[in-house]
Amino acid sequence: MSSNEPELNEDQAMIQDMARKFAQAELAPVAQKLDQEGDSELFLGNLKKLAELGFMGLNIESEYEKSLDGQVVCL
């Protein structure tokens, strides 16, 4: 981890790892097709998978919003 990256706690690291694995396994292989052809069925299928993993509409309690400093965005 570089010096400008925040230190992640165990839960954050787990989310980051899950997102990385999903991106490598599901998104990277079809990224060019999505970019070039705009395959809406493929796009919506990946969106559904992301939602099933809990990546759509992450809930953050209001007491933590100001202390996160963008960490959720960069996980």
Rosetta blueprint (number, residue, H / E / L):
1 M L
2 S L
3 S L
4 N L
5 E L
6 P L
7 E L
8 L L
9 N L
10 E H
11 D H
12 Q H
13 A H
14 M H
15 I H
16 Q H
17 D H
18 M H
19 A H
20 R H
21 K H
22 F H
23 A H
24 Q H
25 A H
26 E H
27 L H
28 A H
29 P H
30 V H
31 A H
32 Q H
33 K H
34 L H
35 D H
36 Q H
37 E H
38 G L
39 D L
40 S H
41 E H
42 L H
43 F H
44 L H
45 G H
46 N H
47 L H
48 K H
49 K H
50 L H
51 A H
52 E H
53 L L
54 G L
55 F L
56 M L
57 G L
58 L L
59 N L
60 I L
61 E L
62 S H
63 E H
64 Y H
65 E H
66 K L
67 S L
68 L L
69 D L
70 G L
71 Q H
72 V H
73 V H
74 C H
75 L L
